Amino acid sequence: MDPDGYAVELIRQDIVKYQLQVNALIQDIQQCSGPLEILDELNAEGRAKIAVLKISIEHLASVAETEVDEKKKAELLSTVDNYKEQLNTSLAAFRKANVVSACVIDKLARENLFSMPEDRQNALRRRHDKQSLSNASSQVTDKLLSISRHLAETAQRSADTLDTLLTSSDKVGNTKDELEHQQQAIMQSGKLLGKYGRREVTDKALFVLAFAFFLACVFYILQKRLF
């Protein structure tokens, strides 16, 4: 047998083994008449076996997908489909067995309770009531703790947000001061530029007047000498 065929055979043997174990557990659950703790243990064991069986079937499916020979691949995929159908049937039987056993255990517990003396029934009821109150108290405590943690987280987020806002406010204030200083500097610069502009206009006017006066003097001198 080739290595690939040997590996496939090992996987199939595991699937058959786990399927038989699941079927045996289903029978044990069907025959379970209590207490509930034993049924819970059988349930946990059954779920674990079903999970392992499902993994083995998926492993075989992945091996089938990598098969090069189309004929072998089709045969393996058909085998995988059969195993999946068996798994679905086992899951349905597993759920049904659990429901039936739980009903039987509940019925037996009721019958035992009603067949007890009245004082013992009352004692069991009180114990059940106390247990129910204890469970309810625990649930309320857990809810209060959860609410307290939620409020603490909310308060911490609010404090962080407040710190962020304060920091942002400081930055905005600093930016505002810088902008005011820049505005004042721009206004002073504008005033200086206006002053320098007016002075430049005055200087140009004086220069024009001086030049006109110079031309007038030259013209006067030339006129005296020529005429």
Accessible surface in RSA format (square Angstrom, percent):
REM  Atomic radii and reference values for relative SASA: ProtOr
REM  Chains: A
REM  Algorithm: Lee & Richards
REM  Probe-radius: 1.40
REM  Slices: 20
REM RES _ NUM      All-atoms   Total-Side   Main-Chain    Non-polar    All polar
REM                ABS   REL    ABS   REL    ABS   REL    ABS   REL    ABS   REL
RES MET A   1   172.65  89.4  83.75  55.4  88.90 211.7  98.09  83.4  74.56  98.8
RES ASP A   2    71.38  50.0  60.00  59.7  11.38  26.9  39.05  91.9  32.32  32.2
RES PRO A   3   113.06  82.4 101.93  92.9  11.13  40.5 108.83  89.9   4.23  26.3
RES ASP A   4    99.65  69.8  97.39  96.9   2.27   5.4  19.55  46.0  80.11  79.9
RES GLY A   5    25.44  31.4   0.00   N/A  25.44  31.4  21.11  57.9   4.32   9.7
RES TYR A   6   124.77  58.3 124.77  71.0   0.00   0.0  87.06  65.4  37.71  46.5
RES ALA A   7    45.44  41.8  43.37  66.9   2.07   4.7  44.98  63.3   0.46   1.2
RES VAL A   8    17.07  11.2  17.07  15.4   0.00   0.0  17.07  14.8   0.00   0.0
RES GLU A   9    66.13  38.0  65.82  49.8   0.31   0.7  15.63  30.2  50.50  41.2
RES LEU A  10    76.11  42.4  75.92  54.3   0.18   0.5  75.92  53.3   0.18   0.5
RES ILE A  11    15.10   8.6  14.60  10.9   0.50   1.2  15.08  10.9   0.02   0.0
RES ARG A  12    87.03  36.5  86.96  44.3   0.07   0.2   6.52   8.9  80.51  48.8
RES GLN A  13    97.41  54.5  89.36  65.3   8.05  19.2  34.12  72.6  63.28  48.0
RES ASP A  14    54.33  38.1  54.20  53.9   0.12   0.3   1.58   3.7  52.75  52.6
RES ILE A  15     1.44   0.8   1.44   1.1   0.00   0.0   1.44   1.0   0.00   0.0
RES VAL A  16    73.30  48.2  71.66  64.9   1.65   4.0  73.29  63.7   0.01   0.0
RES LYS A  17    97.96  47.8  94.50  58.0   3.46   8.2  56.07  50.5  41.89  44.6
RES TYR A  18    42.83  20.0  42.83  24.4   0.00   0.0  12.18   9.2  30.65  37.8
RES GLN A  19    19.91  11.1  19.91  14.5   0.00   0.0  14.71  31.3   5.20   3.9
RES LEU A  20   113.70  63.3 109.12  78.1   4.58  11.5 109.33  76.8   4.36  11.7
RES GLN A  21    58.69  32.8  54.26  39.7   4.43  10.5  27.49  58.5  31.20  23.7
RES VAL A  22     1.30   0.9   1.27   1.1   0.04   0.1   1.27   1.1   0.04   0.1
RES ASN A  23    56.85  39.2  55.12  53.3   1.73   4.2  20.72  49.9  36.13  34.9
RES ALA A  24    51.40  47.3  47.15  72.8   4.25   9.7  50.05  70.5   1.36   3.6
RES LEU A  25    11.91   6.6  11.91   8.5   0.00   0.0  11.91   8.4   0.00   0.0
RES ILE A  26    10.59   6.0  10.59   7.9   0.00   0.0  10.59   7.6   0.00   0.0
RES GLN A  27   106.26  59.4 106.09  77.5   0.17   0.4  20.33  43.3  85.94  65.2
RES ASP A  28    66.21  46.4  61.30  61.0   4.90  11.6  11.52  27.1  54.69  54.5
RES ILE A  29     0.00   0.0   0.00   0.0   0.00   0.0   0.00   0.0   0.00   0.0
RES GLN A  30   101.28  56.6  78.67  57.5  22.61  53.8  20.93  44.6  80.35  60.9
RES GLN A  31   143.71  80.4 113.40  82.9  30.31  72.2  45.01  95.8  98.70  74.9
RES CYS A  32    13.90  10.5   3.05   3.4  10.85  25.5   9.65  24.4   4.25   4.6
RES SER A  33    68.58  58.0  55.36  73.9  13.22  30.5  20.37  43.4  48.21  67.5
RES GLY A  34    22.03  27.2   0.00   N/A  22.03  27.2   5.89  16.2  16.14  36.2
RES PRO A  35    76.65  55.9  69.85  63.7   6.79  24.7  75.94  62.7   0.70   4.4
RES LEU A  36    95.33  53.1  93.41  66.8   1.93   4.8  93.41  65.6   1.93   5.2
RES GLU A  37   113.23  65.0 111.10  84.1   2.13   5.1  60.47 117.0  52.76  43.1
RES ILE A  38    78.80  44.8  78.80  58.7   0.00   0.0  78.80  56.7   0.00   0.0
RES LEU A  39     6.82   3.8   6.82   4.9   0.00   0.0   6.82   4.8   0.00   0.0
RES ASP A  40    84.01  58.8  80.54  80.2   3.47   8.2  26.58  62.6  57.44  57.3
RES GLU A  41   119.09  68.4 110.58  83.7   8.51  20.3  45.03  87.1  74.07  60.5
RES LEU A  42    28.73  16.0  28.62  20.5   0.11   0.3  28.73  20.2   0.00   0.0
RES ASN A  43    20.24  14.0  20.24  19.6   0.00   0.0   2.96   7.1  17.28  16.7
RES ALA A  44    51.96  47.8  44.89  69.3   7.07  16.1  46.52  65.5   5.44  14.4
RES GLU A  45    83.56  48.0  76.65  58.0   6.91  16.5  27.83  53.8  55.74  45.5
RES GLY A  46     0.62   0.8   0.00   N/A   0.62   0.8   0.62   1.7   0.00   0.0
RES ARG A  47   138.54  58.2 131.77  67.2   6.77  16.1  61.83  84.5  76.71  46.5
RES ALA A  48    55.54  51.1  46.25  71.4   9.29  21.1  54.65  77.0   0.89   2.3
RES LYS A  49    57.89  28.2  57.85  35.5   0.04   0.1  19.24  17.3  38.65  41.2
RES ILE A  50    15.83   9.0  15.83  11.8   0.00   0.0  15.83  11.4   0.00   0.0
RES ALA A  51    49.86  45.8  43.64  67.3   6.22  14.1  49.30  69.4   0.56   1.5
RES VAL A  52    58.24  38.3  58.10  52.6   0.14   0.3  58.17  50.5   0.07   0.2
RES LEU A  53     0.01   0.0   0.01   0.0   0.00   0.0   0.01   0.0   0.00   0.0
RES LYS A  54   108.58  53.0 108.58  66.6   0.00   0.0  51.55  46.4  57.03  60.7
RES ILE A  55   113.64  64.7 112.93  84.1   0.70   1.7 112.93  81.3   0.70   1.9
RES SER A  56    14.20  12.0  11.20  15.0   3.00   6.9   4.32   9.2   9.88  13.8
RES ILE A  57     2.74   1.6   2.74   2.0   0.00   0.0   2.74   2.0   0.00   0.0
RES GLU A  58    91.28  52.4  85.11  64.4   6.16  14.7  36.56  70.7  54.72  44.7
RES HIS A  59    95.68  52.3  89.85  62.5   5.83  14.9  57.70  59.5  37.98  44.2
RES LEU A  60     0.00   0.0   0.00   0.0   0.00   0.0   0.00   0.0   0.00   0.0
RES ALA A  61    19.96  18.4  19.86  30.6   0.11   0.2  19.96  28.1   0.00   0.0
RES SER A  62    58.22  49.2  50.16  66.9   8.06  18.6  48.80 103.9   9.42  13.2
RES VAL A  63    37.73  24.8  35.14  31.8   2.59   6.3  37.00  32.1   0.73   2.0
RES ALA A  64     0.00   0.0   0.00   0.0   0.00   0.0   0.00   0.0   0.00   0.0
RES GLU A  65   102.87  59.1  86.48  65.4  16.39  39.0  38.67  74.8  64.20  52.4
RES THR A  66   106.58  75.8  81.66  82.8  24.93  59.4  75.48 101.4  31.10  47.0
RES GLU A  67    43.36  24.9  32.32  24.4  11.05  26.3   4.65   9.0  38.72  31.6
RES VAL A  68   135.47  89.1 120.46 109.1  15.01  36.2 126.04 109.5   9.43  25.6
RES ASP A  69    65.73  46.0  57.11  56.8   8.62  20.4  23.06  54.3  42.67  42.6
RES GLU A  70   126.75  72.8 120.83  91.4   5.92  14.1  64.85 125.4  61.90  50.5
RES LYS A  71   150.94  73.6 142.03  87.1   8.91  21.2  91.81  82.6  59.13  63.0
RES LYS A  72   105.53  51.5 104.93  64.4   0.60   1.4  60.17  54.2  45.37  48.3
RES LYS A  73    48.26  23.5  48.26  29.6   0.00   0.0  10.50   9.4  37.77  40.2
RES ALA A  74    61.48  56.5  51.91  80.1   9.57  21.8  56.47  79.5   5.01  13.3
RES GLU A  75    98.05  56.3  91.76  69.4   6.29  15.0  44.64  86.3  53.42  43.6
RES LEU A  76    18.10  10.1  18.00  12.9   0.10   0.2  18.10  12.7   0.00   0.0
RES LEU A  77    56.76  31.6  56.45  40.4   0.31   0.8  56.45  39.6   0.31   0.8
RES SER A  78    59.75  50.5  54.71  73.0   5.04  11.6  28.03  59.7  31.72  44.4
RES THR A  79    24.39  17.4  23.63  24.0   0.77   1.8   7.25   9.7  17.15  25.9
RES VAL A  80     2.76   1.8   2.76   2.5   0.00   0.0   2.76   2.4   0.00   0.0
RES ASP A  81    78.21  54.8  76.54  76.2   1.67   3.9  21.41  50.4  56.80  56.6
RES ASN A  82    75.71  52.2  74.38  71.9   1.32   3.2  15.21  36.6  60.50  58.5
RES TYR A  83    23.55  11.0  22.55  12.8   1.01   2.6  15.41  11.6   8.14  10.0
RES LYS A  84    93.29  45.5  92.90  57.0   0.39   0.9  45.51  41.0  47.77  50.9
RES GLU A  85   112.12  64.4 109.06  82.5   3.06   7.3  40.09  77.6  72.03  58.8
RES GLN A  86    84.30  47.1  79.94  58.4   4.36  10.4  31.51  67.1  52.80  40.0
RES LEU A  87    13.00   7.2  13.00   9.3   0.00   0.0  13.00   9.1   0.00   0.0
RES ASN A  88    92.05  63.5  85.85  83.0   6.20  14.9  26.57  63.9  65.48  63.3
RES THR A  89    94.73  67.4  88.26  89.5   6.47  15.4  68.03  91.4  26.69  40.4
RES SER A  90     6.37   5.4   3.97   5.3   2.40   5.5   2.40   5.1   3.97   5.6
RES LEU A  91    43.48  24.2  43.48  31.1   0.00   0.0  43.48  30.5   0.00   0.0
RES ALA A  92    57.15  52.5  50.15  77.4   7.00  15.9  53.30  75.1   3.85  10.2
RES ALA A  93    35.45  32.6  28.71  44.3   6.74  15.3  34.50  48.6   0.95   2.5
RES PHE A  94    15.38   7.7  15.38   9.5   0.00   0.0  15.38   9.3   0.00   0.0
RES ARG A  95   144.52  60.7 141.43  72.1   3.08   7.3  61.28  83.8  83.23  50.4
RES LYS A  96   146.65  71.5 140.49  86.2   6.16  14.7  88.49  79.6  58.16  62.0
RES ALA A  97     2.03   1.9   0.00   0.0   2.03   4.6   1.77   2.5   0.26   0.7
RES ASN A  98    21.53  14.8  20.34  19.7   1.19   2.9  18.26  43.9   3.28   3.2
RES VAL A  99    93.51  61.5  89.60  81.1   3.91   9.4  93.38  81.1   0.13   0.3
RES VAL A 100    70.98  46.7  68.70  62.2   2.28   5.5  70.94  61.6   0.04   0.1
RES SER A 101     0.85   0.7   0.00   0.0   0.85   2.0   0.85   1.8   0.00   0.0
RES ALA A 102    39.99  36.8  36.71  56.7   3.28   7.5  37.09  52.2   2.89   7.7
RES CYS A 103    77.43  58.6  68.61  76.5   8.82  20.7  29.28  74.2  48.15  51.9
RES VAL A 104    61.57  40.5  60.40  54.7   1.17   2.8  61.52  53.5   0.05   0.1
RES ILE A 105    13.06   7.4  12.29   9.2   0.77   1.9  12.29   8.9   0.77   2.1
RES ASP A 106    70.62  49.5  66.55  66.2   4.07   9.6  21.20  49.9  49.42  49.3
RES LYS A 107   128.92  62.9 127.44  78.2   1.47   3.5  71.24  64.1  57.68  61.4
RES LEU A 108    67.90  37.8  67.90  48.6   0.00   0.0  67.90  47.7   0.00   0.0
RES ALA A 109    55.53  51.1  45.27  69.9  10.26  23.3  50.76  71.5   4.77  12.6
RES ARG A 110   139.55  58.6 138.27  70.5   1.28   3.1  40.89  55.9  98.67  59.8
RES GLU A 111    86.59  49.7  79.69  60.3   6.89  16.4  42.16  81.5  44.43  36.3
RES ASN A 112    83.07  57.3  82.37  79.6   0.70   1.7  13.93  33.5  69.13  66.8
RES LEU A 113    48.22  26.9  47.89  34.3   0.32   0.8  48.06  33.8   0.15   0.4
RES PHE A 114   135.41  67.7 114.68  71.0  20.73  53.9 114.97  69.7  20.44  58.5
RES SER A 115    91.78  77.6  53.22  71.0  38.56  88.8  50.26 107.0  41.51  58.2
RES MET A 116    43.65  22.6  33.75  22.3   9.89  23.6  36.16  30.7   7.49   9.9
RES PRO A 117    84.73  61.7  72.75  66.3  11.97  43.5  84.44  69.7   0.29   1.8
RES GLU A 118   131.61  75.6 122.93  93.0   8.67  20.7  41.93  81.1  89.68  73.2
RES ASP A 119   103.12  72.2  93.34  92.9   9.78  23.1  47.36 111.5  55.76  55.6
RES ARG A 120   137.85  57.9 133.26  67.9   4.60  10.9  35.61  48.7 102.25  62.0
RES GLN A 121    20.27  11.3  20.27  14.8   0.00   0.0   0.00   0.0  20.27  15.4
RES ASN A 122    52.93  36.5  51.70  50.0   1.24   3.0   8.86  21.3  44.08  42.6
RES ALA A 123    44.47  40.9  38.73  59.8   5.73  13.0  39.89  56.2   4.58  12.1
RES LEU A 124    42.40  23.6  38.65  27.7   3.74   9.4  39.34  27.6   3.06   8.2
RES ARG A 125   103.00  43.2 100.24  51.1   2.76   6.6  51.51  70.4  51.49  31.2
RES ARG A 126   137.51  57.7 136.19  69.4   1.32   3.2  61.32  83.8  76.19  46.2
RES ARG A 127   155.22  65.2 152.90  77.9   2.32   5.5  60.84  83.1  94.38  57.2
RES HIS A 128   117.92  64.4 115.03  80.0   2.89   7.4  76.09  78.4  41.83  48.7
RES ASP A 129    76.96  53.9  75.65  75.3   1.31   3.1  22.24  52.3  54.71  54.6
RES LYS A 130   144.75  70.6 139.30  85.5   5.45  13.0  83.79  75.4  60.97  64.9
RES GLN A 131   109.87  61.4 104.14  76.1   5.73  13.6  29.85  63.5  80.02  60.7
RES SER A 132    48.20  40.7  41.67  55.6   6.53  15.0  32.80  69.9  15.40  21.6
RES LEU A 133   126.45  70.4 122.45  87.6   4.00  10.0 122.90  86.3   3.54   9.5
RES SER A 134    64.78  54.7  56.27  75.1   8.50  19.6  30.53  65.0  34.25  48.0
RES ASN A 135    76.38  52.7  74.54  72.0   1.84   4.4  18.99  45.7  57.39  55.5
RES ALA A 136    47.36  43.5  44.73  69.0   2.63   6.0  46.77  65.9   0.59   1.6
RES SER A 137    65.64  55.5  58.18  77.6   7.46  17.2  30.96  65.9  34.68  48.6
RES SER A 138    58.44  49.4  52.36  69.9   6.08  14.0  31.53  67.1  26.91  37.7
RES GLN A 139   110.65  61.9 107.93  78.9   2.72   6.5  30.47  64.9  80.18  60.8
RES VAL A 140    82.42  54.2  82.42  74.6   0.00   0.0  82.42  71.6   0.00   0.0
RES THR A 141    65.26  46.4  65.25  66.1   0.01   0.0  44.71  60.1  20.55  31.1
RES ASP A 142    87.14  61.0  82.69  82.3   4.45  10.5  29.20  68.7  57.94  57.8
RES LYS A 143   138.08  67.4 134.72  82.7   3.36   8.0  81.57  73.4  56.50  60.2
RES LEU A 144   109.49  61.0 105.11  75.2   4.37  11.0 105.52  74.1   3.97  10.7
RES LEU A 145    91.91  51.2  91.54  65.5   0.37   0.9  91.74  64.4   0.17   0.5
RES SER A 146    56.22  47.5  53.64  71.6   2.57   5.9  16.43  35.0  39.79  55.7
RES ILE A 147    94.23  53.6  91.52  68.2   2.71   6.5  94.23  67.9   0.00   0.0
RES SER A 148    62.61  52.9  58.00  77.4   4.62  10.6  22.97  48.9  39.64  55.5
RES ARG A 149   141.88  59.6 138.39  70.5   3.49   8.3  67.78  92.6  74.11  44.9
RES HIS A 150   105.61  57.7 103.47  71.9   2.14   5.5  64.55  66.5  41.06  47.8
RES LEU A 151   110.87  61.7 107.05  76.6   3.82   9.6 107.29  75.4   3.58   9.6
RES ALA A 152    62.34  57.3  49.06  75.7  13.28  30.2  57.49  81.0   4.85  12.9
RES GLU A 153    95.37  54.8  90.80  68.7   4.58  10.9  34.54  66.8  60.84  49.7
RES THR A 154    53.20  37.8  53.20  53.9   0.00   0.0  51.37  69.0   1.83   2.8
RES ALA A 155    62.07  57.1  50.94  78.6  11.12  25.3  57.32  80.7   4.74  12.6
RES GLN A 156   106.31  59.4 103.64  75.7   2.67   6.3  39.77  84.6  66.54  50.5
RES ARG A 157   129.86  54.5 127.83  65.2   2.03   4.8  70.30  96.1  59.56  36.1
RES SER A 158    63.97  54.1  54.24  72.4   9.73  22.4  36.68  78.1  27.29  38.2
RES ALA A 159    46.42  42.7  40.52  62.5   5.90  13.4  45.71  64.4   0.72   1.9
RES ASP A 160    70.35  49.3  67.50  67.2   2.85   6.7  29.33  69.0  41.02  40.9
RES THR A 161    75.44  53.7  71.36  72.3   4.08   9.7  51.77  69.5  23.67  35.8
RES LEU A 162   100.04  55.7  98.95  70.8   1.09   2.8  99.75  70.1   0.29   0.8
RES ASP A 163    82.07  57.5  80.12  79.7   1.95   4.6  27.92  65.7  54.15  54.0
RES THR A 164    83.60  59.5  78.83  79.9   4.77  11.4  58.87  79.1  24.72  37.4
RES LEU A 165   108.09  60.2 104.57  74.8   3.51   8.8 104.86  73.6   3.23   8.7
RES LEU A 166   101.02  56.3 100.72  72.1   0.30   0.8 100.84  70.8   0.19   0.5
RES THR A 167    68.71  48.9  66.29  67.2   2.41   5.7  43.74  58.7  24.97  37.7
RES SER A 168    49.17  41.6  46.70  62.3   2.48   5.7  27.72  59.0  21.45  30.1
RES SER A 169    67.14  56.7  56.57  75.5  10.57  24.3  24.84  52.9  42.30  59.3
RES ASP A 170    92.40  64.7  86.25  85.8   6.16  14.6  26.22  61.7  66.18  66.0
RES LYS A 171   132.89  64.8 130.15  79.9   2.73   6.5  78.45  70.6  54.44  58.0
RES VAL A 172    99.78  65.7  97.71  88.5   2.07   5.0  99.18  86.2   0.61   1.6
RES GLY A 173    30.67  37.8   0.00   N/A  30.67  37.8  30.10  82.6   0.57   1.3
RES ASN A 174    88.71  61.2  86.97  84.0   1.74   4.2  20.00  48.1  68.70  66.4
RES THR A 175    68.93  49.0  68.20  69.1   0.73   1.7  45.15  60.6  23.78  35.9
RES LYS A 176   124.80  60.9 122.59  75.2   2.21   5.3  66.94  60.3  57.86  61.6
RES ASP A 177    71.89  50.4  71.37  71.0   0.52   1.2  16.68  39.3  55.20  55.1
RES GLU A 178   102.11  58.6 100.21  75.8   1.90   4.5  31.71  61.3  70.40  57.5
RES LEU A 179   105.40  58.7 101.76  72.8   3.64   9.1 102.03  71.7   3.37   9.1
RES GLU A 180    76.93  44.2  75.84  57.4   1.09   2.6  27.27  52.8  49.65  40.5
RES HIS A 181   120.28  65.7 114.77  79.8   5.51  14.1  85.89  88.5  34.39  40.0
RES GLN A 182   101.94  57.0  98.85  72.2   3.09   7.4  33.60  71.5  68.34  51.8
RES GLN A 183   107.54  60.1 105.48  77.1   2.06   4.9  27.21  57.9  80.33  60.9
RES GLN A 184   102.87  57.5 101.43  74.1   1.44   3.4  28.97  61.7  73.89  56.0
RES ALA A 185    53.11  48.8  48.05  74.2   5.06  11.5  51.93  73.1   1.18   3.1
RES ILE A 186   122.19  69.5 118.98  88.6   3.21   7.7 120.63  86.9   1.56   4.2
RES MET A 187   105.90  54.8  97.01  64.2   8.88  21.2  90.22  76.7  15.68  20.8
RES GLN A 188   114.67  64.1 113.34  82.8   1.33   3.2  31.16  66.3  83.51  63.3
RES SER A 189    55.21  46.6  52.91  70.6   2.29   5.3  25.36  54.0  29.84  41.8
RES GLY A 190    39.18  48.3   0.00   N/A  39.18  48.3  29.90  82.1   9.28  20.8
RES LYS A 191   147.24  71.8 134.03  82.2  13.21  31.5  89.79  80.8  57.45  61.2
RES LEU A 192    91.85  51.2  91.66  65.6   0.20   0.5  91.85  64.5   0.00   0.0
RES LEU A 193   125.18  69.7 116.77  83.5   8.41  21.1 117.01  82.2   8.17  22.0
RES GLY A 194    30.24  37.3   0.00   N/A  30.24  37.3  28.26  77.6   1.97   4.4
RES LYS A 195   102.28  49.9 101.21  62.1   1.06   2.5  46.58  41.9  55.69  59.3
RES TYR A 196   120.76  56.4 116.28  66.2   4.47  11.6  78.15  58.7  42.61  52.5
RES GLY A 197    28.78  35.5   0.00   N/A  28.78  35.5  27.47  75.4   1.31   2.9
RES ARG A 198   160.80  67.5 155.66  79.3   5.14  12.2  77.06 105.3  83.74  50.8
RES ARG A 199   130.83  54.9 124.78  63.6   6.05  14.4  45.87  62.7  84.96  51.5
RES GLU A 200    95.07  54.6  91.63  69.3   3.43   8.2  30.29  58.6  64.78  52.9
RES VAL A 201   101.70  66.9 101.01  91.4   0.69   1.7 101.39  88.1   0.31   0.9
RES THR A 202    74.08  52.7  70.50  71.5   3.58   8.5  48.50  65.1  25.58  38.7
RES ASP A 203    77.15  54.0  71.32  71.0   5.83  13.8  27.99  65.9  49.17  49.0
RES LYS A 204   122.72  59.9 119.60  73.4   3.12   7.4  74.84  67.4  47.88  51.0
RES ALA A 205    50.34  46.3  42.08  64.9   8.26  18.8  49.66  69.9   0.68   1.8
RES LEU A 206   106.67  59.4 103.19  73.8   3.47   8.7 103.67  72.8   3.00   8.1
RES PHE A 207   143.51  71.8 138.08  85.5   5.43  14.1 142.91  86.6   0.60   1.7
RES VAL A 208    93.29  61.4  91.57  82.9   1.71   4.1  92.96  80.8   0.33   0.9
RES LEU A 209   117.92  65.7 113.69  81.3   4.23  10.6 114.03  80.1   3.89  10.5
RES ALA A 210    61.80  56.8  49.83  76.9  11.97  27.2  57.21  80.6   4.59  12.2
RES PHE A 211   105.81  52.9 101.34  62.8   4.47  11.6 105.31  63.8   0.50   1.4
RES ALA A 212    51.60  47.4  44.67  68.9   6.92  15.7  47.37  66.7   4.23  11.2
RES PHE A 213   143.62  71.9 138.81  86.0   4.80  12.5 143.04  86.7   0.58   1.7
RES PHE A 214   117.14  58.6 114.96  71.2   2.18   5.7 117.14  71.0   0.00   0.0
RES LEU A 215    87.36  48.7  84.38  60.4   2.98   7.5  84.66  59.5   2.70   7.3
RES ALA A 216    57.96  53.3  46.29  71.4  11.68  26.6  54.49  76.7   3.47   9.2
RES CYS A 217    46.64  35.3  42.32  47.2   4.33  10.2  20.20  51.2  26.44  28.5
RES VAL A 218    55.47  36.5  54.63  49.5   0.84   2.0  55.45  48.2   0.02   0.0
RES PHE A 219   136.97  68.5 135.42  83.9   1.55   4.0 136.82  83.0   0.15   0.4
RES TYR A 220   124.49  58.1 124.06  70.6   0.43   1.1  94.08  70.7  30.41  37.5
RES ILE A 221    86.01  48.9  84.56  63.0   1.45   3.5  86.00  61.9   0.01   0.0
RES LEU A 222    93.47  52.1  93.47  66.9   0.00   0.0  93.47  65.6   0.00   0.0
RES GLN A 223    84.36  47.2  80.60  58.9   3.76   9.0  14.20  30.2  70.16  53.2
RES LYS A 224   133.40  65.1 111.64  68.5  21.76  51.8  58.18  52.4  75.22  80.1
RES ARG A 225   198.07  83.2 162.54  82.9  35.53  84.6  53.69  73.4 144.38  87.5
RES LEU A 226   134.56  74.9 103.66  74.2  30.90  77.7 105.64  74.2  28.92  77.8
RES PHE A 227   195.68  97.9 131.53  81.5  64.15 166.9 153.45  93.0  42.22 120.8
END  Absolute sums over single chains surface
CHAIN  1 A    17842.9      16504.9       1338.0      11135.5       6707.4
END  Absolute sums over all chains
TOTAL         17842.9      16504.9       1338.0      11135.5       6707.4
